[in-house]
Amino acid sequence: MNSNRVLSLLASAHKDIRRAEQEVMAEMNELGKRIATIEAGRLNAYRTLARMRLGEITANTVVDNLNAIERKARSKFDAFTQLRAQLQEESFALEKKIAEAEEQREAILRQIDGTRAEIAAVEEKARQSLAGDADWARLVAEVRVTEQKFAAANAKAEEREKDRENKSQPYLADPLFKYLHERHYGTAEYRPGMGWIRWGDGWVAKVIQFEAARRNFAMLNALPVRLREHVENLHQILLAQTKMLESKYRQTKLDQGVGPLEEKLAGQNKALENQEKTGKDLQEARARNLARHQNLVNGDDANGLNAALAIVVTSLRQEGLPALMEKALKTATPKDDEIVLELETLQKNLSQAQADFAASQNRLSAIKRQKDQYQGIEEEFRARGYDGDFRNEEDIRLIIDDMKTAARAFGEFWKVLDRNYLPRPKPSSNHWSTSGGISGGGFASRGSIGGGGFKTGGGF
């Protein structure tokens, strides 16, 4: 399997996570409605209790207050319901666009795979064509000869450089020789100044036989430089010859029709880049939608569910209603008891609904973390630029599924991926077969340019 297939598996898992996210959000919406219904029931029960237990005037006053509060709470809840419906509609539209974007991306990936296969076929045809080309064989042979010369010259230059380093020490360890050498004695650069200094330097030079030593030392230092210049010259020749090989190979591929295919591939890669940007923008819009929905359902949004419920809760803490409930418990009126039992049941139902809502919220948070991790893995996978194949699709499919169910940690994904990765040979590391054909897309010599040059044998 190739890297595009891995991305497809990740995208499929990511889609499943988003589907689970939608299901939990729908569940939370229903729980929100349930909580609002229970709170409305509690308000109605308190209002009924107030009518029964207070005198007509007092009861009417309390009920009037509750009606005003209820109208305010209902208005706030209606605003919440409308906003939530808008966000849900936007969410469904975004999910549809994301699904369409993923389908378009998959289609582009299939097109890219097809074009790469066409290019590979053209390259194979070009290799077959060059295998019987005499001019190609001559160019390859010239590269082989220059490789051998380059390697031998480089080895000899390195040997002389080591000699220079080792054999220079005795000369430089002699203070008199070092003194005259640093003053450039015996060369046109020598500037003694006063005559007696020239006489003294001459006497020292004669005593230590400086002239012979200077010539030896100069040769010891000059030879590695000339050899290194020779190596660099061979390096440039080898680069030129290699460029000729690459140029001929390139021209052969162009003659076989690779140009339009490469242009088509470039266009497809650009389309893929644009499509992935579109997908990322849609995901970000979806995340903003989810954040707003969360804040509306269980956050501090001014038009959210909590804002509507806060009005009811505030009203229940006012008007002395807990005291009315306590008084109802002390009477023998059956209706009072029914209302008290109803309030107790409503409270239990409310506690359970709130607990269910909190559990759903925790599940949603876990799913969101999981979704972010999948999205992070997809982005890092693209950033790593995998360009090759993967041995064991089932192994990779299994880790992706295990991450989805939390059976295995996300960090294990890269271990599994690297264990199965087979990098595609890079075009820049060309290894040409000595028979004149092409093997694996690059030069099959025993060395390569760079990092010390071609490391092949031979003389020069």
C-alpha positions in Angstrom: 0.0 0.0 0.0 1.1 3.6 -0.6 1.0 6.7 1.5 -2.3 7.8 -0.1 -3.9 4.6 1.1 -2.7 5.3 4.7 -4.3 8.7 4.5 -7.5 7.2 3.2 -7.6 4.8 6.2 -6.9 7.7 8.6 -9.6 9.8 7.0 -12.1 6.9 7.3 -11.4 6.6 11.0 -11.6 10.3 11.4 -15.0 10.2 9.8 -16.2 7.5 12.2 -15.1 9.7 15.1 -17.0 12.7 13.8 -20.1 10.5 13.4 -19.9 9.4 17.0 -19.5 13.1 17.9 -22.7 13.9 16.1 -24.5 11.1 18.0 -23.4 12.3 21.4 -24.3 15.9 20.5 -27.8 14.7 19.5 -28.1 12.8 22.8 -27.1 16.0 24.7 -29.7 18.0 22.8 -32.4 15.6 23.9 -31.2 15.7 27.5 -31.2 19.5 27.4 -34.8 19.4 26.3 -35.6 16.9 29.1 -33.9 19.1 31.7 -35.9 22.1 30.5 -39.1 20.1 30.6 -38.4 19.0 34.2 -37.6 22.5 35.3 -40.8 23.7 33.7 -42.7 21.0 35.6 -41.1 22.1 38.8 -42.1 25.7 38.2 -45.7 24.6 37.5 -45.8 22.4 40.6 -44.6 25.3 42.8 -47.1 27.6 41.2 -50.0 25.1 41.9 -48.8 24.7 45.5 -48.7 28.4 45.9 -52.4 28.7 44.8 -53.5 26.0 47.3 -51.6 27.1 50.4 -51.9 30.9 50.3 -54.9 33.0 50.6 -56.4 34.3 47.4 -54.6 37.7 47.4 -51.3 36.3 48.4 -51.6 33.4 46.0 -52.5 35.7 43.1 -49.5 37.9 43.8 -47.1 34.9 43.8 -48.6 33.4 40.7 -48.4 36.7 38.9 -44.8 37.0 39.7 -44.2 33.4 38.5 -46.0 34.1 35.3 -43.8 37.1 34.6 -40.7 35.0 35.4 -42.1 32.1 33.3 -42.6 34.4 30.3 -39.1 35.7 30.6 -37.7 32.2 30.9 -39.8 31.0 28.0 -38.6 33.8 25.8 -35.0 33.0 26.7 -35.6 29.3 26.0 -37.2 30.1 22.6 -34.1 32.1 21.7 -31.9 29.2 22.8 -34.0 26.7 20.7 -33.8 28.9 17.6 -30.0 29.3 17.9 -29.5 25.6 18.5 -31.5 24.8 15.5 -29.4 27.2 13.4 -26.2 25.6 14.7 -27.5 22.1 14.0 -28.4 23.1 10.5 -25.0 24.6 10.0 -23.4 21.5 11.4 -25.3 19.2 9.1 -24.3 21.4 6.1 -20.7 21.3 7.2 -20.7 17.6 7.6 -22.1 17.2 4.1 -19.4 19.5 2.7 -16.7 17.7 4.6 -17.9 14.3 3.2 -18.0 15.8 -0.3 -14.5 17.2 0.2 -13.2 13.9 1.3 -14.7 12.1 -1.7 -13.1 14.7 -4.0 -9.8 14.2 -2.3 -10.0 10.5 -2.7 -10.8 10.9 -6.4 -7.7 13.2 -6.8 -5.5 10.6 -5.0 -6.7 7.9 -7.4 -5.9 10.2 -10.3 -2.4 10.8 -8.9 -1.8 7.1 -8.5 -2.9 6.5 -12.1 -0.6 9.3 -13.4 2.4 7.9 -11.4 1.8 4.5 -12.9 1.8 6.1 -16.4 5.1 7.9 -15.6 6.6 4.7 -14.3 5.7 2.9 -17.5 7.3 5.7 -19.6 10.5 5.5 -17.4 10.7 1.8 -17.9 10.3 2.3 -21.7 13.1 4.9 -21.6 15.4 2.5 -19.7 14.7 -0.2 -22.2 15.5 2.2 -25.1 18.8 3.3 -23.5 19.9 -0.3 -22.8 20.7 -0.7 -26.5 22.0 2.8 -27.2 25.7 2.9 -28.1 26.1 6.6 -27.2 24.6 5.9 -23.8 27.0 3.1 -23.2 29.9 5.3 -24.2 28.8 8.0 -21.7 28.4 5.4 -19.0 31.9 4.1 -19.7 33.3 7.6 -19.5 31.7 8.1 -16.2 33.2 4.8 -14.9 36.7 5.9 -16.0 36.4 9.3 -14.4 35.0 7.7 -11.2 38.1 5.6 -11.0 40.4 8.5 -11.6 38.6 10.7 -9.1 38.7 8.0 -6.4 42.4 7.4 -6.9 43.2 11.1 -7.0 41.2 11.7 -3.9 42.9 8.9 -2.0 46.3 10.2 -3.0 45.4 13.8 -2.0 44.2 12.5 1.4 47.4 10.6 1.8 49.6 13.7 1.0 47.4 15.8 3.3 48.1 13.4 6.2 51.8 13.4 5.3 51.8 17.2 5.4 50.2 17.2 8.8 52.6 14.6 10.2 55.8 15.7 8.5 55.3 19.4 9.2 55.5 19.0 12.9 59.3 18.5 13.1 59.9 21.6 11.0 57.6 23.8 13.0 58.9 22.3 16.3 62.3 23.8 15.4 62.2 27.4 16.8 64.9 28.7 14.4 63.3 27.2 11.3 59.9 28.4 12.4 61.4 31.9 12.9 62.9 32.1 9.4 59.8 30.5 7.8 57.4 33.0 9.4 59.7 35.9 8.2 59.6 34.3 4.7 63.3 34.1 4.5 64.6 33.0 1.1 61.6 34.3 -0.7 60.6 37.6 -2.4 58.4 38.3 0.6 61.3 38.6 3.0 61.6 42.1 4.5 64.5 42.2 7.0 64.6 45.9 7.7 68.0 46.9 9.0 71.1 45.3 7.5 72.4 43.7 10.6 69.1 41.7 10.9 69.6 40.4 7.3 73.2 39.4 8.3 71.9 37.6 11.5 69.1 35.8 9.6 71.6 34.7 7.0 74.0 33.4 9.6 71.2 31.4 11.3 70.0 30.0 7.9 73.5 28.8 7.0 74.0 27.1 10.4 70.7 25.2 10.2 70.8 24.6 6.4 67.5 26.4 6.1 67.4 26.7 2.3 67.2 22.9 1.7 64.8 22.5 4.6 62.6 25.4 3.2 62.4 23.8 -0.2 61.4 20.4 1.3 58.8 22.1 3.5 57.4 24.1 0.6 57.1 21.0 -1.5 55.5 19.2 1.4 52.8 21.9 1.6 52.4 22.5 -2.1 51.9 18.9 -3.3 48.6 18.3 -1.4 47.3 21.6 -2.8 48.1 20.6 -6.4 46.6 17.2 -5.8 43.5 18.6 -4.3 43.2 21.0 -7.3 43.5 17.9 -9.6 40.7 16.2 -7.5 38.4 19.2 -7.9 39.1 19.3 -11.6 38.1 15.6 -11.9 35.1 16.3 -9.7 33.9 19.0 -12.1 34.5 16.6 -15.1 32.5 13.9 -13.3 29.6 16.3 -12.6 29.5 17.4 -16.2 29.5 13.8 -17.4 26.8 12.8 -15.0 24.8 15.8 -16.1 25.1 14.6 -19.7 23.8 11.2 -18.6 20.9 12.7 -16.7 20.2 15.0 -19.7 20.1 12.1 -22.1 17.9 10.1 -19.8 15.6 13.1 -19.4 15.5 13.7 -23.1 14.7 10.0 -23.7 11.8 10.2 -21.3 10.5 13.4 -22.9 10.7 11.6 -26.3 8.6 8.8 -24.8 6.0 11.4 -23.7 6.7 12.0 -20.0 6.3 15.8 -20.3 2.5 16.0 -20.5 2.2 13.3 -17.8 4.5 15.4 -15.4 2.4 18.5 -16.1 -0.8 16.5 -15.4 0.8 15.2 -12.1 1.8 18.7 -11.1 -1.8 19.9 -11.7 -3.2 17.0 -9.7 -0.8 17.6 -6.8 -1.8 21.3 -6.9 -5.5 20.2 -6.9 -4.8 17.9 -3.9 -3.1 20.7 -2.0 -6.1 23.0 -2.6 -8.5 20.2 -1.7 -6.7 19.5 1.5 -6.8 23.2 2.4 -10.5 23.2 1.7 -10.9 20.2 4.0 -8.9 21.8 6.7 -10.9 25.0 6.5 -14.1 23.0 6.8 -12.8 21.1 9.8 -11.9 24.4 11.5 -15.4 25.8 10.7 -16.9 22.5 12.1 -14.8 23.0 15.3 -16.0 26.5 15.7 -19.6 25.3 15.2 -19.1 22.6 17.9 -17.6 25.1 20.3 -20.5 27.5 19.9 -23.0 24.6 20.3 -21.2 23.5 23.5 -21.3 27.0 24.9 -25.0 27.3 24.0 -26.0 24.0 25.5 -23.8 23.9 28.6 -21.9 27.1 28.7 -22.1 30.8 29.5 -23.8 31.9 26.3 -26.3 34.8 27.0 -28.9 33.0 25.0 -28.0 29.5 26.1 -29.9 26.8 28.0 -28.2 27.7 31.3 -29.3 31.3 30.9 -33.0 30.2 30.6 -32.7 27.8 33.5 -31.0 30.4 35.7 -34.2 32.5 35.5 -36.3 29.6 36.7 -33.9 28.7 39.5 -33.7 32.3 40.7 -37.5 32.5 40.8 -37.7 29.3 42.8 -35.4 30.7 45.4 -37.5 33.8 45.7 -41.1 34.2 46.8 -40.7 31.8 49.8 -41.6 28.7 47.9 -39.5 26.3 49.9 -41.4 27.5 52.9 -44.7 26.7 51.2 -43.4 23.2 50.4 -42.5 22.7 54.0 -46.0 23.8 55.1 -47.7 21.5 52.6 -45.9 18.5 54.2 -47.5 19.4 57.6 -51.0 19.3 56.3 -53.3 16.4 55.6 -54.5 17.7 52.3 -54.1 14.9 49.7 -53.4 17.4 46.9 -50.5 18.9 48.9 -49.0 15.5 49.3 -49.4 14.7 45.6 -47.6 17.9 44.7 -44.8 17.2 47.2 -44.3 13.7 45.7 -44.3 15.2 42.2 -41.7 17.7 43.2 -39.6 14.9 44.8 -39.9 12.8 41.6 -39.1 15.8 39.4 -36.0 16.4 41.5 -34.9 12.8 41.2 -35.5 12.9 37.5 -33.7 16.2 37.2 -30.6 14.8 39.1 -30.6 11.8 36.8 -30.9 13.9 33.7 -28.1 16.2 34.9 -25.9 13.2 35.6 -26.7 11.7 32.2 -25.9 15.1 30.6 -22.6 15.3 32.5 -21.7 11.7 31.3 -22.5 12.7 27.7 -20.4 15.8 28.1 -17.5 13.7 29.3 -17.9 11.3 26.4 -18.1 14.3 24.0 -14.8 15.7 25.5 -13.1 12.3 25.1 -14.3 12.0 21.5 -13.1 15.6 20.7 -9.7 14.7 22.1 -9.7 11.6 19.9 -10.8 13.6 16.9 -8.1 16.2 17.4 -5.5 13.4 17.7 -6.6 11.8 14.5 -6.5 15.2 12.8 -3.0 15.8 14.2 -1.8 12.5 13.0 -3.1 13.2 9.5 -1.4 16.6 9.4 1.9 15.2 10.7 1.7 12.3 8.2 1.5 14.9 5.4 4.2 17.0 6.9 6.6 14.0 7.1 6.3 13.6 3.4 6.2 9.9 3.1 7.0 8.9 -0.5 7.0 5.2 -0.8 5.1 2.1 0.1 4.1 0.3 3.3 4.5 -3.5 3.6 1.6 -4.7 5.8 -1.7 -2.9 5.2 -3.4 -5.1 7.8 -0.9 -4.1 10.5 -1.5 -0.4 9.8 -5.3 -0.9 9.5 -5.3 -2.6 12.9 -3.4 0.2 14.7 -5.8 2.8 13.2 -8.8 0.8 14.4 -7.2 0.2 17.8 -6.6 3.9 18.2 -10.3 4.5 17.4 -11.4 2.2 20.3 -8.6 3.4 22.6 -7.2 -0.2 22.6 -3.8 1.3 21.7 -2.2 4.7 22.2 -1.8 7.1 19.3 1.9 7.2 19.9 2.2 3.6 18.7 1.0 4.6 15.2 4.4 6.0 14.2 6.2 2.8 15.4 4.0 0.6 13.3 4.3 3.0 10.3 8.1 3.2 10.4 8.3 -0.6 10.9 6.4 -1.1 7.6 7.8 1.9 5.6 9.7 1.2 2.3 11.0 4.6 1.0 10.8 5.3 -2.7 14.3 5.6 -4.3 15.1 9.2 -4.7 15.8 10.4 -8.3 18.8 12.4 -7.2 20.7 9.2 -6.1 20.8 7.8 -9.7 22.4 4.3 -10.0 23.1 3.4 -13.7 23.9 -0.2 -14.5 27.3 -0.8 -16.1 25.6 -2.7 -19.0 24.4 0.7 -20.2 20.8 0.3 -18.9 19.3 1.9 -15.9 18.8 0.1 -12.6 16.5 1.4 -9.9 16.6 4.9 -11.3 20.2 5.9 -10.5 23.9 5.2 -10.9 25.0 1.7 -9.8 28.7 2.7 -9.4 30.5 2.0 -6.2 30.4 5.5 -5.0 28.6 8.9 -5.4 29.5 12.5 -5.6 29.5 14.5 -2.4 30.7 13.8 1.1 34.2 12.9 -0.1 33.4 12.2 -3.8 33.2 8.9 -5.7 34.7 6.1 -3.6 35.7 3.8 -6.4 39.1 2.2 -7.1 41.5 2.8 -10.0 44.5 5.0 -10.8 44.8 8.3 -12.5 
